Amino acid sequence: MTGANNFSVSGYGPERGGMSRLLARDSLARRLDWPILLSAVALSLIGSALVYSATRNRTEINQGDPYYFLIRHLMNTGIGIALMIGTVWLGHRTLRTAVPILYGLSVFMILLVLTPLGATINGQRNWLVAGGLSLQPAEFTKITIILGMAMLLATRVDAGDKQYPDHRTVLQALGLAAVPMMIVMLMPDLGTIMVAVIIVLGVLLASGASNRWVFGLLGAGALGAVAIWQLKILDEYQINRFAAFANPDLDPAGVGYNTNQARIAIGSGGLFGTGLGHGSQTTGQFVPEQQTDFVFTVAGEELGFVGAGLILFLLGVVLWRACRIARETTELYGTIVAAGIIAWFAFQAFENIGMTLGIMPVAGLPLPFVSYGGSSMFAVWVAVGLLQSIRVQRPMSA
């Protein structure tokens, strides 16, 4: 199915007026999931305000322009929305046929990070930098793992040959996911690996594969974590983060500094917060990386429990509607893709907010739609485009 054909179900015809097209029962506008779209836009706009508050006085990084990060966050959001529109236009079924190309490109990009073209930013060598532009290819591996596993697991089921994926197909899907995960581990980017593991589990559960695979992977993951720790594959700063999580009183001025300051910021916000731009922790720049990993602390301090709760509510709307899309689609491929995205968004949001509250270790994961960062913003909006495509292309009920 081509991108143009994806729109043929929308009731667009030369004899129909613009308003009629919008109001037509089968129109694209009617088929879109507006709660997801509006919630994602609202989260990105709230993120813009939080990023601005966190960076307006940071002259060492904003090049003397208080609007530097605000403008770029809005630009990233605009590009992300354009990518969403392009994804809906192409359609998840068209992308299904392009999975080998997308997967190969994704693996090639993360391999480039391990070459001299790769750059280290904030202690992590997971960036490509060229001409003043930076890209984090690992963010896009989340999408290709979802699409690739969905393609393999659903092919014979959607064709009617089987009711559930067989063991050979599951093994092939796991092998497909393992290749980029092993490369990312070499960086090492522990946060992306954690998300990828959750995505794989979510995809397997949605596919109807035997639960033995899920329990087996959980056991293998536990053994792998022990092996990684014993073999000292992680960098020292990553080990220190886990040590600080296990013992919050460990070196509060050193490895525990970030989480301690984050809890102080959130705790000082009260019910309604100190007001945007008036948080002492944010203004005093006590919390590192507040525009990216710790952006939720700005919400907690300056918008209070109400503002932070609004962010959680909007994230909840996105997840709720994504669950509905996964449940209502008539093809296993669409169900698996939606389930992978749900697992991704849910875990990444929980990990990001949890680390600011001290209930999860610091893993360097951005808050979807809210944190500053082009690669992350582009990836989550492409995921929204996939969800919208699954909803747009499902048959309408009578």
TIFI-305809 format. One record per residue (C-alpha): residue number from 1; z, x negated, y negated. Coordinates in nm, 4 decimals. Layout:
<recs>
+------+----------+----------+----------+
! resi !       zz !       xx !       yy !
+------+----------+----------+----------+
!  NUM !        Z !        X !        Y !
...
+------+----------+----------+----------+
</recs>
This chain:
<recs>
+------+----------+----------+----------+
! resi !       zz !       xx !       yy !
+------+----------+----------+----------+
!    1 !   0.0000 !   0.0000 !   0.0000 !
!    2 !  -0.0973 !  -0.1451 !  -0.3346 !
!    3 !   0.0969 !  -0.1281 !  -0.6582 !
!    4 !  -0.1502 !   0.1234 !  -0.8002 !
!    5 !  -0.1151 !   0.3439 !  -0.4947 !
!    6 !   0.2613 !   0.3385 !  -0.5305 !
!    7 !   0.2193 !   0.5386 !  -0.8474 !
!    8 !  -0.0248 !   0.7873 !  -0.6990 !
!    9 !   0.2687 !   0.9946 !  -0.5707 !
!   10 !   0.3968 !   1.0396 !  -0.9226 !
!   11 !   0.1710 !   1.3261 !  -1.0262 !
!   12 !  -0.0224 !   1.1217 !  -1.2793 !
!   13 !  -0.3655 !   1.2698 !  -1.3380 !
!   14 !  -0.6101 !   1.2567 !  -1.6270 !
!   15 !  -0.5935 !   1.6350 !  -1.6723 !
!   16 !  -0.2183 !   1.6436 !  -1.7319 !
!   17 !  -0.0404 !   1.5901 !  -2.0617 !
!   18 !   0.2300 !   1.3287 !  -2.1230 !
!   19 !   0.5195 !   1.5779 !  -2.1303 !
!   20 !   0.3885 !   1.7553 !  -1.8209 !
!   21 !   0.3737 !   1.4261 !  -1.6361 !
!   22 !   0.7338 !   1.3494 !  -1.7257 !
!   23 !   0.8525 !   1.6936 !  -1.6206 !
!   24 !   0.6420 !   1.7220 !  -1.3066 !
!   25 !   0.8512 !   1.7528 !  -0.9940 !
!   26 !   0.6825 !   1.4536 !  -0.8294 !
!   27 !   0.6642 !   1.2405 !  -1.1442 !
!   28 !   0.7883 !   0.8834 !  -1.1424 !
!   29 !   1.0499 !   0.9668 !  -1.4066 !
!   30 !   1.1960 !   1.2393 !  -1.1854 !
!   31 !   1.2012 !   1.0134 !  -0.8811 !
!   32 !   1.3837 !   0.7253 !  -1.0478 !
!   33 !   1.7558 !   0.6968 !  -0.9909 !
!   34 !   1.8746 !   0.7258 !  -1.3496 !
!   35 !   2.2479 !   0.6742 !  -1.2836 !
!   36 !   2.1741 !   0.3274 !  -1.1416 !
!   37 !   1.9363 !   0.2410 !  -1.4234 !
!   38 !   2.1628 !   0.3607 !  -1.7053 !
!   39 !   2.4728 !   0.2021 !  -1.5505 !
!   40 !   2.2962 !  -0.1337 !  -1.5119 !
!   41 !   2.1738 !  -0.1207 !  -1.8723 !
!   42 !   2.5243 !  -0.0302 !  -1.9932 !
!   43 !   2.6750 !  -0.3202 !  -1.7975 !
!   44 !   2.4222 !  -0.5625 !  -1.9469 !
!   45 !   2.4942 !  -0.4381 !  -2.3003 !
!   46 !   2.8696 !  -0.4635 !  -2.2476 !
!   47 !   2.8067 !  -0.8123 !  -2.1147 !
!   48 !   2.6174 !  -0.8968 !  -2.4339 !
!   49 !   2.9216 !  -0.8061 !  -2.6441 !
!   50 !   3.1559 !  -1.0036 !  -2.4181 !
!   51 !   2.9271 !  -1.3081 !  -2.4128 !
!   52 !   2.9027 !  -1.2981 !  -2.7921 !
!   53 !   3.2798 !  -1.2825 !  -2.8306 !
!   54 !   3.3295 !  -1.5700 !  -2.5868 !
!   55 !   3.0737 !  -1.8032 !  -2.7468 !
!   56 !   3.0517 !  -1.7230 !  -3.1186 !
!   57 !   3.3055 !  -1.9935 !  -3.2067 !
!   58 !   3.1982 !  -2.2429 !  -2.9403 !
!   59 !   3.0045 !  -2.4753 !  -3.1693 !
!   60 !   2.9898 !  -2.7436 !  -2.9017 !
!   61 !   2.7634 !  -2.5231 !  -2.6867 !
!   62 !   2.6048 !  -2.2661 !  -2.9219 !
!   63 !   2.4249 !  -2.5260 !  -3.1363 !
!   64 !   2.5975 !  -2.3950 !  -3.4475 !
!   65 !   2.4512 !  -2.0457 !  -3.4086 !
!   66 !   2.7126 !  -1.7783 !  -3.3243 !
!   67 !   2.4341 !  -1.5495 !  -3.1953 !
!   68 !   2.2793 !  -1.8169 !  -2.9695 !
!   69 !   2.4118 !  -1.6799 !  -2.6378 !
!   70 !   2.3958 !  -1.3165 !  -2.7486 !
!   71 !   2.0235 !  -1.3383 !  -2.8207 !
!   72 !   1.9553 !  -1.5155 !  -2.4937 !
!   73 !   2.1612 !  -1.2696 !  -2.2932 !
!   74 !   1.9623 !  -0.9818 !  -2.4434 !
!   75 !   1.6383 !  -1.1687 !  -2.3755 !
!   76 !   1.7434 !  -1.2281 !  -2.0146 !
!   77 !   1.8218 !  -0.8577 !  -1.9821 !
!   78 !   1.4809 !  -0.7646 !  -2.1241 !
!   79 !   1.3028 !  -1.0005 !  -1.8844 !
!   80 !   1.5135 !  -0.8640 !  -1.5992 !
!   81 !   1.4144 !  -0.5057 !  -1.6815 !
!   82 !   1.0489 !  -0.6141 !  -1.6949 !
!   83 !   1.0897 !  -0.7687 !  -1.3492 !
!   84 !   1.2443 !  -0.4430 !  -1.2287 !
!   85 !   0.9447 !  -0.2474 !  -1.3577 !
!   86 !   0.7087 !  -0.4922 !  -1.1875 !
!   87 !   0.9024 !  -0.4587 !  -0.8624 !
!   88 !   0.8809 !  -0.0785 !  -0.8750 !
!   89 !   0.5092 !  -0.1007 !  -0.9523 !
!   90 !   0.4434 !  -0.3330 !  -0.6575 !
!   91 !   0.6774 !  -0.1393 !  -0.4300 !
!   92 !   0.9097 !  -0.2597 !  -0.1574 !
!   93 !   0.6434 !  -0.1851 !   0.1039 !
!   94 !   0.3919 !  -0.4143 !  -0.0657 !
!   95 !   0.6591 !  -0.6834 !  -0.0935 !
!   96 !   0.7191 !  -0.6385 !   0.2787 !
!   97 !   0.3708 !  -0.7728 !   0.3475 !
!   98 !   0.4336 !  -1.0627 !   0.1087 !
!   99 !   0.7644 !  -1.1693 !   0.2663 !
!  100 !   0.6221 !  -1.4864 !   0.4325 !
!  101 !   0.4904 !  -1.6080 !   0.0961 !
!  102 !   0.8085 !  -1.5174 !  -0.0915 !
!  103 !   1.0257 !  -1.6747 !   0.1761 !
!  104 !   0.8251 !  -1.9972 !   0.1794 !
!  105 !   0.8345 !  -2.0189 !  -0.2005 !
!  106 !   1.2085 !  -1.9585 !  -0.2025 !
!  107 !   1.2752 !  -2.2340 !   0.0525 !
!  108 !   1.0463 !  -2.4719 !  -0.1358 !
!  109 !   1.2309 !  -2.4090 !  -0.4640 !
!  110 !   1.5762 !  -2.4763 !  -0.3212 !
!  111 !   1.4434 !  -2.7902 !  -0.1521 !
!  112 !   1.3294 !  -2.9126 !  -0.4937 !
!  113 !   1.6914 !  -2.8954 !  -0.6096 !
!  114 !   1.7748 !  -3.1722 !  -0.3596 !
!  115 !   1.5064 !  -3.3985 !  -0.5085 !
!  116 !   1.5271 !  -3.5931 !  -0.8372 !
!  117 !   1.4023 !  -3.2731 !  -1.0054 !
!  118 !   1.7402 !  -3.1139 !  -0.9374 !
!  119 !   2.0157 !  -3.1194 !  -1.1991 !
!  120 !   2.3945 !  -3.0952 !  -1.1899 !
!  121 !   2.5512 !  -2.8401 !  -1.4241 !
!  122 !   2.9251 !  -2.7627 !  -1.4258 !
!  123 !   2.9763 !  -2.9796 !  -1.1208 !
!  124 !   2.7126 !  -2.8099 !  -0.9045 !
!  125 !   2.3749 !  -2.9594 !  -0.8175 !
!  126 !   2.1894 !  -2.6324 !  -0.7780 !
!  127 !   1.9641 !  -2.6248 !  -1.0830 !
!  128 !   1.6053 !  -2.7090 !  -1.1734 !
!  129 !   1.5658 !  -2.8104 !  -1.5367 !
!  130 !   1.2313 !  -2.8589 !  -1.7105 !
!  131 !   1.1340 !  -2.8399 !  -2.0762 !
!  132 !   1.4695 !  -2.7067 !  -2.1886 !
!  133 !   1.4562 !  -2.4232 !  -1.9325 !
!  134 !   1.6929 !  -2.4072 !  -1.6366 !
!  135 !   1.6581 !  -2.2122 !  -1.3125 !
!  136 !   1.8992 !  -2.1592 !  -1.0246 !
!  137 !   1.6690 !  -2.1013 !  -0.7234 !
!  138 !   1.9585 !  -2.0169 !  -0.4912 !
!  139 !   1.9980 !  -1.6826 !  -0.6699 !
!  140 !   1.6598 !  -1.5700 !  -0.5394 !
!  141 !   1.7370 !  -1.6665 !  -0.1799 !
!  142 !   1.9629 !  -1.3586 !  -0.1698 !
!  143 !   1.6546 !  -1.1407 !  -0.2196 !
!  144 !   1.4334 !  -1.3241 !   0.0272 !
!  145 !   1.7031 !  -1.3208 !   0.2971 !
!  146 !   1.7359 !  -0.9430 !   0.2553 !
!  147 !   1.3594 !  -0.8806 !   0.2597 !
!  148 !   1.2929 !  -1.1246 !   0.5427 !
!  149 !   1.5646 !  -0.9942 !   0.7732 !
!  150 !   1.4696 !  -0.6339 !   0.6943 !
!  151 !   1.1056 !  -0.7031 !   0.7807 !
!  152 !   1.1937 !  -0.8522 !   1.1200 !
!  153 !   1.4659 !  -0.6049 !   1.2170 !
!  154 !   1.2742 !  -0.2918 !   1.1170 !
!  155 !   0.9179 !  -0.3680 !   1.2285 !
!  156 !   0.9324 !  -0.2329 !   1.5845 !
!  157 !   1.1828 !   0.0404 !   1.5002 !
!  158 !   0.9723 !   0.1837 !   1.2160 !
!  159 !   0.6660 !   0.1631 !   1.4413 !
!  160 !   0.8466 !   0.3807 !   1.6965 !
!  161 !   0.8488 !   0.1143 !   1.9702 !
!  162 !   1.2277 !   0.0806 !   1.9778 !
!  163 !   1.5337 !   0.2703 !   1.8615 !
!  164 !   1.7329 !  -0.0401 !   1.7637 !
!  165 !   1.6456 !  -0.4087 !   1.7134 !
!  166 !   1.6674 !  -0.6042 !   2.0381 !
!  167 !   1.8601 !  -0.9281 !   2.0817 !
!  168 !   1.5504 !  -1.1459 !   2.0413 !
!  169 !   1.4645 !  -0.9830 !   1.7089 !
!  170 !   1.8206 !  -1.0224 !   1.5828 !
!  171 !   1.8161 !  -1.3891 !   1.6773 !
!  172 !   1.4889 !  -1.4382 !   1.4881 !
!  173 !   1.6347 !  -1.2661 !   1.1810 !
!  174 !   1.9450 !  -1.4857 !   1.1937 !
!  175 !   1.7278 !  -1.7946 !   1.2197 !
!  176 !   1.5308 !  -1.6835 !   0.9160 !
!  177 !   1.8531 !  -1.6477 !   0.7146 !
!  178 !   2.0000 !  -1.9735 !   0.8441 !
!  179 !   1.7277 !  -2.2007 !   0.7019 !
!  180 !   1.7892 !  -2.1356 !   0.3281 !
!  181 !   2.1650 !  -2.1107 !   0.3882 !
!  182 !   2.1735 !  -2.4591 !   0.5430 !
!  183 !   1.9765 !  -2.6013 !   0.2505 !
!  184 !   2.2072 !  -2.4349 !  -0.0027 !
!  185 !   2.5071 !  -2.5778 !   0.1845 !
!  186 !   2.3688 !  -2.9269 !   0.1245 !
!  187 !   2.3973 !  -2.8774 !  -0.2541 !
!  188 !   2.6733 !  -2.7556 !  -0.1820 !
!  189 !   2.6838 !  -2.4067 !  -0.3377 !
!  190 !   2.9743 !  -2.2390 !  -0.1618 !
!  191 !   2.9572 !  -1.9195 !  -0.3706 !
!  192 !   2.5978 !  -1.8447 !  -0.2716 !
!  193 !   2.6791 !  -1.9172 !   0.0929 !
!  194 !   2.9674 !  -1.6686 !   0.0824 !
!  195 !   2.7373 !  -1.3990 !  -0.0599 !
!  196 !   2.4633 !  -1.4796 !   0.1930 !
!  197 !   2.7071 !  -1.4418 !   0.4839 !
!  198 !   2.8145 !  -1.0986 !   0.3579 !
!  199 !   2.4500 !  -0.9990 !   0.3107 !
!  200 !   2.3689 !  -1.0977 !   0.6696 !
!  201 !   2.6618 !  -0.8941 !   0.8018 !
!  202 !   2.5635 !  -0.5932 !   0.5903 !
!  203 !   2.2019 !  -0.6133 !   0.7044 !
!  204 !   2.2990 !  -0.6331 !   1.0711 !
!  205 !   2.5345 !  -0.3357 !   1.0428 !
!  206 !   2.2653 !  -0.1267 !   0.8718 !
!  207 !   1.9990 !  -0.2224 !   1.1269 !
!  208 !   2.1870 !  -0.0729 !   1.4195 !
!  209 !   2.2046 !  -0.4071 !   1.6003 !
!  210 !   2.4714 !  -0.4471 !   1.8653 !
!  211 !   2.8221 !  -0.4931 !   1.7270 !
!  212 !   2.8527 !  -0.7984 !   1.9485 !
!  213 !   2.6342 !  -0.9808 !   1.6998 !
!  214 !   2.8629 !  -0.8871 !   1.4105 !
!  215 !   3.1800 !  -0.9926 !   1.5929 !
!  216 !   3.0089 !  -1.3069 !   1.7145 !
!  217 !   2.9053 !  -1.4012 !   1.3631 !
!  218 !   3.2568 !  -1.3423 !   1.2328 !
!  219 !   3.3930 !  -1.5767 !   1.4975 !
!  220 !   3.1207 !  -1.8330 !   1.4297 !
!  221 !   3.1924 !  -1.8090 !   1.0584 !
!  222 !   3.5599 !  -1.8815 !   1.1126 !
!  223 !   3.4784 !  -2.1824 !   1.3292 !
!  224 !   3.2198 !  -2.2984 !   1.0755 !
!  225 !   3.4718 !  -2.2792 !   0.7917 !
!  226 !   3.7135 !  -2.4962 !   0.9885 !
!  227 !   3.4353 !  -2.7440 !   1.0683 !
!  228 !   3.3270 !  -2.7628 !   0.7043 !
!  229 !   3.6847 !  -2.8313 !   0.6004 !
!  230 !   3.7436 !  -3.0942 !   0.8674 !
!  231 !   3.4113 !  -3.2705 !   0.8100 !
!  232 !   3.4758 !  -3.2756 !   0.4327 !
!  233 !   3.1338 !  -3.1297 !   0.3531 !
!  234 !   3.2709 !  -2.9648 !   0.0395 !
!  235 !   3.3081 !  -3.1574 !  -0.2835 !
!  236 !   3.6581 !  -3.2448 !  -0.3981 !
!  237 !   3.6590 !  -2.9881 !  -0.6789 !
!  238 !   3.5748 !  -2.7123 !  -0.4291 !
!  239 !   3.8584 !  -2.8165 !  -0.2000 !
!  240 !   4.0922 !  -2.8198 !  -0.5005 !
!  241 !   3.9910 !  -2.4618 !  -0.5854 !
!  242 !   4.0969 !  -2.3402 !  -0.2431 !
!  243 !   4.4182 !  -2.5397 !  -0.2660 !
!  244 !   4.4972 !  -2.3783 !  -0.6009 !
!  245 !   4.4238 !  -2.0339 !  -0.4546 !
!  246 !   4.6580 !  -2.0963 !  -0.1608 !
!  247 !   4.9291 !  -2.2244 !  -0.3962 !
!  248 !   4.9020 !  -2.0780 !  -0.7489 !
!  249 !   5.1806 !  -2.3075 !  -0.8722 !
!  250 !   4.9880 !  -2.6173 !  -0.7693 !
!  251 !   4.9030 !  -2.8285 !  -1.0758 !
!  252 !   4.8880 !  -2.5450 !  -1.3365 !
!  253 !   4.7542 !  -2.7906 !  -1.5944 !
!  254 !   4.4861 !  -2.9186 !  -1.3558 !
!  255 !   4.3153 !  -2.7390 !  -1.0666 !
!  256 !   4.5105 !  -2.4190 !  -1.1312 !
!  257 !   4.4391 !  -2.4131 !  -1.5037 !
!  258 !   4.1420 !  -2.1766 !  -1.4964 !
!  259 !   4.3074 !  -1.9022 !  -1.2946 !
!  260 !   4.6378 !  -1.9298 !  -1.4807 !
!  261 !   4.4666 !  -1.8903 !  -1.8179 !
!  262 !   4.2522 !  -1.6083 !  -1.6818 !
!  263 !   4.5580 !  -1.4105 !  -1.5725 !
!  264 !   4.7246 !  -1.4682 !  -1.9092 !
!  265 !   4.4138 !  -1.3393 !  -2.0884 !
!  266 !   4.3849 !  -1.0250 !  -1.8761 !
!  267 !   4.7582 !  -0.9574 !  -1.8868 !
!  268 !   4.7707 !  -0.9783 !  -2.2666 !
!  269 !   4.5115 !  -0.7031 !  -2.3125 !
!  270 !   4.7353 !  -0.4085 !  -2.2344 !
!  271 !   4.5848 !  -0.0611 !  -2.2242 !
!  272 !   4.3275 !  -0.0789 !  -2.5029 !
!  273 !   4.2977 !  -0.4542 !  -2.5626 !
!  274 !   4.3265 !  -0.6645 !  -2.8740 !
!  275 !   3.9831 !  -0.5651 !  -3.0029 !
!  276 !   3.6483 !  -0.7379 !  -2.9611 !
!  277 !   3.6643 !  -1.0824 !  -3.1170 !
!  278 !   4.0428 !  -1.0752 !  -3.1618 !
!  279 !   4.1699 !  -1.2078 !  -2.8304 !
!  280 !   4.3884 !  -1.5141 !  -2.8754 !
!  281 !   4.2928 !  -1.6601 !  -2.5365 !
!  282 !   3.9233 !  -1.6069 !  -2.6021 !
!  283 !   3.9279 !  -1.7178 !  -2.9643 !
!  284 !   4.1404 !  -2.0194 !  -2.8735 !
!  285 !   3.8968 !  -2.1107 !  -2.5951 !
!  286 !   4.1740 !  -2.1449 !  -2.3384 !
!  287 !   3.9668 !  -2.0003 !  -2.0511 !
!  288 !   3.6744 !  -2.2237 !  -1.9451 !
!  289 !   3.3301 !  -2.0757 !  -1.8719 !
!  290 !   3.4209 !  -1.7398 !  -2.0228 !
!  291 !   3.0596 !  -1.6412 !  -2.0852 !
!  292 !   2.9676 !  -1.6902 !  -1.7187 !
!  293 !   3.2142 !  -1.6956 !  -1.4294 !
!  294 !   3.5178 !  -1.5728 !  -1.6256 !
!  295 !   3.3531 !  -1.3123 !  -1.8488 !
!  296 !   3.5811 !  -1.0408 !  -1.7042 !
!  297 !   3.8759 !  -1.2080 !  -1.8772 !
!  298 !   3.7171 !  -1.1271 !  -2.2139 !
!  299 !   3.6986 !  -0.7615 !  -2.1133 !
!  300 !   4.0568 !  -0.7614 !  -1.9898 !
!  301 !   4.1948 !  -0.9220 !  -2.3054 !
!  302 !   3.9836 !  -0.7647 !  -2.5792 !
!  303 !   3.8912 !  -0.4267 !  -2.4270 !
!  304 !   4.2081 !  -0.3829 !  -2.2235 !
!  305 !   4.2589 !  -0.1819 !  -1.9072 !
!  306 !   4.0273 !   0.0908 !  -2.0365 !
!  307 !   3.7365 !  -0.1450 !  -2.1066 !
!  308 !   3.7819 !  -0.3377 !  -1.7827 !
!  309 !   3.8071 !  -0.0063 !  -1.5982 !
!  310 !   3.4783 !   0.1056 !  -1.7528 !
!  311 !   3.3064 !  -0.2021 !  -1.6082 !
!  312 !   3.4493 !  -0.1228 !  -1.2647 !
!  313 !   3.3390 !   0.2391 !  -1.2981 !
!  314 !   2.9812 !   0.1443 !  -1.3868 !
!  315 !   2.9652 !  -0.1032 !  -1.0984 !
!  316 !   3.0971 !   0.1744 !  -0.8764 !
!  317 !   2.8195 !   0.4078 !  -0.9907 !
!  318 !   2.5569 !   0.1458 !  -0.9032 !
!  319 !   2.7055 !   0.0993 !  -0.5549 !
!  320 !   2.7499 !   0.4730 !  -0.4975 !
!  321 !   2.3896 !   0.5528 !  -0.5859 !
!  322 !   2.2646 !   0.2564 !  -0.3819 !
!  323 !   2.4561 !   0.3936 !  -0.0804 !
!  324 !   2.2903 !   0.7291 !  -0.1357 !
!  325 !   1.9461 !   0.5679 !  -0.1467 !
!  326 !   2.0196 !   0.3794 !   0.1756 !
!  327 !   2.1334 !   0.6993 !   0.3456 !
!  328 !   1.8437 !   0.9197 !   0.2328 !
!  329 !   1.5475 !   0.6927 !   0.3006 !
!  330 !   1.3532 !   0.7804 !   0.6163 !
!  331 !   1.2528 !   0.4243 !   0.7136 !
!  332 !   1.4832 !   0.1599 !   0.8588 !
!  333 !   1.3245 !  -0.1092 !   0.6413 !
!  334 !   1.4330 !   0.0679 !   0.3228 !
!  335 !   1.7803 !   0.1331 !   0.4630 !
!  336 !   1.8295 !  -0.2335 !   0.5492 !
!  337 !   1.7055 !  -0.3566 !   0.2101 !
!  338 !   1.9363 !  -0.1162 !   0.0269 !
!  339 !   2.2306 !  -0.2117 !   0.2512 !
!  340 !   2.1743 !  -0.5821 !   0.1862 !
!  341 !   2.1776 !  -0.5211 !  -0.1887 !
!  342 !   2.4951 !  -0.3112 !  -0.1598 !
!  343 !   2.6695 !  -0.5897 !   0.0339 !
!  344 !   2.5527 !  -0.8453 !  -0.2239 !
!  345 !   2.6622 !  -0.6531 !  -0.5330 !
!  346 !   2.9906 !  -0.5321 !  -0.3844 !
!  347 !   3.1086 !  -0.8699 !  -0.2610 !
!  348 !   2.9932 !  -1.0664 !  -0.5652 !
!  349 !   3.1657 !  -0.8254 !  -0.8042 !
!  350 !   3.4826 !  -0.8285 !  -0.5919 !
!  351 !   3.4850 !  -1.2089 !  -0.5726 !
!  352 !   3.4198 !  -1.2568 !  -0.9451 !
!  353 !   3.6848 !  -1.0105 !  -1.0598 !
!  354 !   3.9206 !  -1.1148 !  -0.7818 !
!  355 !   3.9187 !  -1.4798 !  -0.8831 !
!  356 !   4.0160 !  -1.3877 !  -1.2403 !
!  357 !   4.3098 !  -1.1909 !  -1.1000 !
!  358 !   4.4121 !  -1.4657 !  -0.8578 !
!  359 !   4.3427 !  -1.2648 !  -0.5411 !
!  360 !   4.0265 !  -1.4603 !  -0.4502 !
!  361 !   3.9438 !  -1.8318 !  -0.4720 !
!  362 !   3.7264 !  -1.9563 !  -0.7577 !
!  363 !   3.3722 !  -1.9743 !  -0.6195 !
!  364 !   3.1483 !  -1.9910 !  -0.9279 !
!  365 !   2.9863 !  -1.6495 !  -0.8849 !
!  366 !   2.8731 !  -1.4488 !  -1.1907 !
!  367 !   2.9610 !  -1.0837 !  -1.2445 !
!  368 !   2.6389 !  -0.8841 !  -1.1805 !
!  369 !   2.4649 !  -0.7694 !  -1.5018 !
!  370 !   2.7598 !  -0.8830 !  -1.7190 !
!  371 !   2.7821 !  -1.2625 !  -1.6963 !
!  372 !   2.5515 !  -1.4865 !  -1.8969 !
!  373 !   2.2798 !  -1.6514 !  -1.6914 !
!  374 !   1.9064 !  -1.5987 !  -1.6599 !
!  375 !   1.8606 !  -1.6607 !  -1.2865 !
!  376 !   2.1422 !  -1.4244 !  -1.1910 !
!  377 !   2.0242 !  -1.1576 !  -1.4348 !
!  378 !   1.6669 !  -1.1744 !  -1.3088 !
!  379 !   1.7759 !  -1.1519 !  -0.9451 !
!  380 !   2.0017 !  -0.8465 !  -0.9880 !
!  381 !   1.7366 !  -0.6567 !  -1.1839 !
!  382 !   1.4760 !  -0.7312 !  -0.9150 !
!  383 !   1.7292 !  -0.5861 !  -0.6696 !
!  384 !   1.7542 !  -0.2732 !  -0.8868 !
!  385 !   1.3748 !  -0.2550 !  -0.8779 !
!  386 !   1.3844 !  -0.2626 !  -0.4968 !
!  387 !   1.6382 !   0.0206 !  -0.4919 !
!  388 !   1.4250 !   0.2246 !  -0.7302 !
!  389 !   1.1138 !   0.1607 !  -0.5236 !
!  390 !   1.2873 !   0.2813 !  -0.2067 !
!  391 !   1.3875 !   0.6016 !  -0.3866 !
!  392 !   1.0487 !   0.6527 !  -0.5559 !
!  393 !   0.8516 !   0.6150 !  -0.2348 !
!  394 !   1.0671 !   0.8357 !  -0.0131 !
!  395 !   0.9256 !   1.1818 !   0.0626 !
!  396 !   1.0546 !   1.4531 !  -0.1710 !
!  397 !   1.2429 !   1.7379 !  -0.0033 !
!  398 !   1.0910 !   2.0816 !  -0.0226 !
+------+----------+----------+----------+
</recs>
